[in-house]
């Protein structure tokens, strides 16, 4: 057989070997990883020659595409005939290049057969991850997808070129060892490492549900390969710490932190507040948590909060009563655009350096919930204060109120010794 010419190989640095895509299947050099580049290239060329790969430089792209469709539908003979006629310089009409015109079925049925044949071939983890992310994009937010993509990209470095049905325990050991190493060195927290592992396990569950694999490997779900996340009791702000924070902050920052305490908010919740949510005359704010807005369940609470007097006074100064956002940064943009463009977090970061307080911004939300949890009278209102989706059977099936009484938020203010005037905060 004539030696093929014009074949381009791709070098994979991480694996120190060469690869070539042949008819939808990726092939790798079979020589040892210590072999020279010349020997590896020759090994791939010999393999391609054995596969019957010919120099298709004289074949038009339209002909190559039509031939691929014929092969995908199972008509290899006509595909080879097309290639032969093209190489001989024969003129091919559009009818010759229309695969379904030579099939006894309709175009729709023919292309469906092509799709099924293409999806039944061997799949690498790279292809599986791409399809999994496309599937999750229907349900997840853009931010959640970005995080999951980072998690799966880390896993993909260990399964490059491996078929989803051929993952070995040794490869999984390498992945988990590096995961544990990053947690042990302090580069990653145990919570983040556990989220990476959860994303990878989610990939395997999807592969099993979509019948790409017959079973999830036992070691993937084994407790031996789990990541322990120590549970820590939240350390809320003390009344003295809050006093220091409010005195060091400016009025706009005071408004942000008071809203976080008054309504159990994060900085993203602040950023997504809309003008119509606030009733200045009644002194209330009615909202659905941003993280639940894409869901349609009737169980998701829309909570009405009674606002403290200094919150209403500061809102009259800094709130925008028209537009999409109630609160904006100094540049006129939303408070939070991304994890790298967060005006509230950035301001609190400088304030922490100024005051020496090390607790993070999310502690405001925890502080309000902890204050309610310390009361036997108001403890039952804690989940509504946090605007969480009901979890228990009683909460899900009991038609309770989502209007947080004035006494509840007032209890938080008095317990944390927050002044009732803006002047008292300064």
Secondary structure, DSSP 8 states (H G I E B T S, - for coil): -----S---EEETTTTEEEEEETTEEEE--S-TTS-HHHHHHHHHHHHHHHT----TTS-HHHHHHHHHHHHTT-HHHHHHHHHHHHTT----TTTT-GGGGSSS-HHHHHHHHHHHHHTS--BHHHHHHHHHHHHTTTS-HHHHHHHHHHHHHHHTTSTT-BTT---HHHHHHHHHHHHHHHHTTSS-HHHHHHHHHHHHHHHHHHHHTTSSSS--HHHH-GGG-------------HHHHHHHHHHS-HHHHHHHHHHHHHT--HHHHHT--GGGEETTTTEEEEE-GGGTT---TTS-EEEEE--HHHHHHHHHH--SSSS-S-B-TTSSBSEEETTEEHHHHHHHHHHHHH-----TTHHHHHHHHHHHT-TTTGGGHHHHTT----SHHHHHS----B--HHHHHHHHHHTT--SSHHHH-
